[in-house]
Amino acid sequence: MVKVNENYLKLPGSYLFSEIARRINQFKKENPSAEIIRMGIGDVTRPLPSAVIEAMHKAVDEMSSSDTFRGYGPEQGYDFLIKKIIENDFTPRGVNLSMEEVFISDGAKTDTANFQEILGTDNIFAVTDPVYPVYVDSNVMAGRTGFPDSQGQFEKIVYLPCNEVNEMKPSFPTSRVDMVYLCYPNNPTGMTLGIDELKKWVDYARENKALILFDAAYEAFIRQDGVPHSIFEIEGARETAVEFRSFSKTAGFTGTRCAYTIVPKELMAYDSKGEAHSLNKLWLRRQTTKFNGVSYPVQAAAAAVYSEEGKRQVRGTIDYYMENARIIREGLQKAGYKVFGGVNAPYIWLQTPNKMPSWDFFDKLMKEVHVVGTPGAGFGANGEGHFRLTAFSSRENTLRAVERMSILKTV
């Protein structure tokens, strides 16, 4: 008799965004003429930059000739892309990386979910609350937690509340933790940590021999000075952090799939005897066993992001989305909503009117003004009474959504 991994049975019946899709589909079935403006799932709407398309076409053409055809590539990624990542994303910020410390993958979501596989299941981990669900769910699947309580918070997880009282910034754990997930600029709140604030986390991790799993997928949207783009800008971070990055939101690769993870050679974890082991080597071992690498045409396309024309086009796309964020933030503030984020990130985090339960607000917004966002409760207990909107829609739909939500607030 085959047996199920019972850790999966601890999870909610459906993934947050699957439940959102289910509700939208049901509403559309009952109201086929309703024109829904989707500002929930963080998918982009602008097309891939032309420099990226041209590079991908060229790479596909290469695959049609026996002289330039490529089969299995290196699981860690092609050198030509890794070199451009280091030269453009890190060296200008004073961060020195070797080629062996960069791992190309098919998504930051994939890597943030998979990295925990090389870590012991008896590690205690902390997450900010609200939190991107994948950090929690992947650890639940691995058996690193107990069962959820009535608010959906799992036993054995240390939750770090982020709310209006602490300006959406977590305090340090009051009990021992071995792993800490930090995402800045943050999804879902859109808030950031300054250099001094992030330095305190690095110092905390070094003192406690803890690992920081740092999700920097939205670093390209940072607009203000004093906000680090990489945790490796902080002294000592190489000894205590792994960093996840993505081309998805930066260059529109949500449907193309390419990302990368930085695992410094100094980064260690310890066995039951207290002996240190390189996480860089263990991650390489994991990837070479379970992953065959990102396709050559996609990596060639990603490399084009770093051409002069590619950089210009990507900046234009990011500017477009951040102008949407400004429109949403200022428009909803004017309408009387309490709003966070939208300055250094493409996410706007708002307080629901009269602290209405977030799923109730989701239904009200969808049914009355045909705008879809993401209920804060889906990101954790401290997300209740809040709602996330994304800036990835078209300019026209962004303006229309703000207008509709402004009307809803006044009635």
C-alpha positions, 0 to 999 in steps of 0.5 A, spaced: 500 500 500 503 506 497 503 511 503 502 519 502 507 524 505 502 526 510 506 533 511 502 535 505 495 534 509 497 539 514 497 544 508 490 548 506 486 545 501 488 550 496 494 555 494 492 562 495 492 564 488 489 558 486 483 560 490 483 567 487 483 564 480 477 559 483 473 565 485 474 569 479 472 563 475 466 562 478 464 569 478 465 570 471 461 564 470 455 567 473 457 574 470 459 573 463 459 580 461 463 583 467 469 586 466 474 584 471 481 588 472 486 583 475 491 586 480 492 580 484 497 575 482 504 579 481 504 577 473 507 582 468 503 585 462 508 588 458 512 584 453 519 582 453 524 587 451 525 587 444 533 586 445 531 580 449 526 577 443 532 578 438 537 574 442 532 569 443 530 568 436 538 568 434 539 562 440 533 558 437 536 559 430 543 556 433 539 550 435 537 549 428 544 547 425 549 542 427 554 547 428 551 551 433 546 546 436 547 545 444 544 539 448 545 539 455 548 545 458 551 546 465 546 545 471 549 551 474 548 555 468 552 558 462 558 562 463 556 567 459 550 569 463 553 568 470 559 573 468 554 578 465 550 577 472 556 579 476 559 584 472 552 588 472 548 586 478 554 586 483 561 589 481 558 596 481 555 595 488 562 593 491 560 586 491 565 581 489 563 574 487 566 568 483 563 564 477 562 558 482 557 562 487 552 564 482 547 558 480 542 559 474 535 557 475 528 557 472 525 561 478 526 565 484 520 561 487 523 554 485 529 556 489 526 559 495 522 553 495 528 548 494 533 551 498 531 548 504 532 541 502 539 541 503 538 543 511 536 539 516 528 538 518 530 539 525 532 547 524 527 552 527 525 557 522 522 564 522 518 568 517 515 575 517 508 575 518 505 577 513 509 572 508 510 570 501 506 563 502 512 559 498 517 560 504 512 556 509 509 551 505 515 548 502 517 547 509 511 544 511 512 539 506 518 537 508 516 536 515 519 542 519 513 544 522 507 542 526 500 543 524 496 550 523 492 553 528 485 557 527 489 562 524 493 558 520 499 559 523 503 553 524 507 549 530 514 550 530 515 556 526 517 563 529 512 568 526 515 575 526 509 580 526 510 586 521 504 591 522 502 598 523 505 599 530 512 597 527 512 600 520 511 593 517 519 591 519 520 585 523 523 585 530 528 579 532 526 573 534 525 572 542 527 565 541 532 561 538 532 560 530 536 557 525 533 560 519 530 566 517 526 568 511 527 575 509 524 578 503 526 586 501 523 590 498 517 586 501 512 582 498 506 583 500 507 589 503 512 593 499 516 596 504 524 596 505 529 595 510 535 600 510 542 599 510 543 599 518 537 595 519 539 590 514 546 590 518 543 588 524 540 582 521 546 580 518 550 581 525 544 577 529 545 571 524 553 571 525 552 571 532 547 566 532 550 561 527 543 562 523 542 562 516 538 568 512 534 566 506 534 573 502 529 574 497 531 580 493 527 578 487 524 586 487 531 589 488 530 593 481 524 597 483 528 600 489 528 608 488 530 611 494 538 611 496 540 608 503 536 601 501 541 595 499 539 592 493 543 586 495 544 583 502 552 582 500 552 589 500 553 588 508 559 586 511 559 579 514 553 577 509 557 572 505 558 568 512 551 568 513 546 569 507 544 566 501 540 571 496 535 569 491 534 573 484 529 573 478 528 576 471 521 575 472 518 582 474 525 585 472 525 583 465 518 580 464 520 573 464 514 570 468 512 566 462 520 565 460 523 563 466 530 565 469 532 567 475 539 566 479 541 564 486 547 566 490 551 561 495 557 564 497 563 559 498 564 561 506 557 559 507 556 553 512 551 549 515 553 544 521 552 536 522 550 533 528 557 533 530 558 540 529 562 539 523 562 545 518 559 543 511 559 548 505 552 550 503 555 552 496 557 545 495 551 541 497 547 546 493 551 544 487 550 537 489 543 538 489 542 542 483 546 537 479 542 531 481 535 534 480 535 540 475 538 539 468 539 547 467 535 553 464 535 552 456 540 555 452 535 560 448 532 562 455 539 564 458 541 567 451 535 572 452 537 573 459 544 575 457 541 580 453 538 584 459 545 586 460 546 589 453 546 597 453 539 597 449 537 591 454 538 595 460 535 601 457 528 597 455 528 594 462 529 601 465 523 603 461 519 597 463 520 598 471 519 606 470 512 604 467 510 599 473 513 604 478 508 610 475 503 605 476 505 604 483 505 611 484 498 612 481 495 607 485 498 609 492 496 616 491 490 615 488 488 610 494 490 615 499 486 621 496 480 616 497 481 615 504 485 608 504 491 607 509 496 605 504 503 602 505 509 600 500 509 602 492 515 607 493 521 602 492 516 596 490 511 594 485 506 592 491 501 596 494 499 594 501 492 597 504 488 597 510 481 594 508 475 599 510 473 598 517 478 593 518 473 588 514 476 581 513 480 581 507 476 575 504 470 579 505 473 585 502 476 581 496 469 579 494 466 586 495 471 589 491 470 583 485 462 583 485 461 591 486 466 594 482 470 588 478 477 589 481 481 583 483 487 584 488 489 579 494 487 578 501 492 579 506 489 573 510 493 569 505 499 571 507 499 570 514 495 572 521 498 579 521 495 580 513 488 580 516 485 586 515 489 588 509 489 587 502 495 587 496 494 590 489 500 590 484 502 595 479 503 590 473 497 592 470 496 596 464 496 604 465 489 604 463 486 599 467 490 601 473 487 608 472 480 605 472 481 600 478 483 606 482 477 610 480 473 604 481 476 603 488 475 610 490 468 610 488 467 604 493 470 607 499 465 613 498 459 609 498 
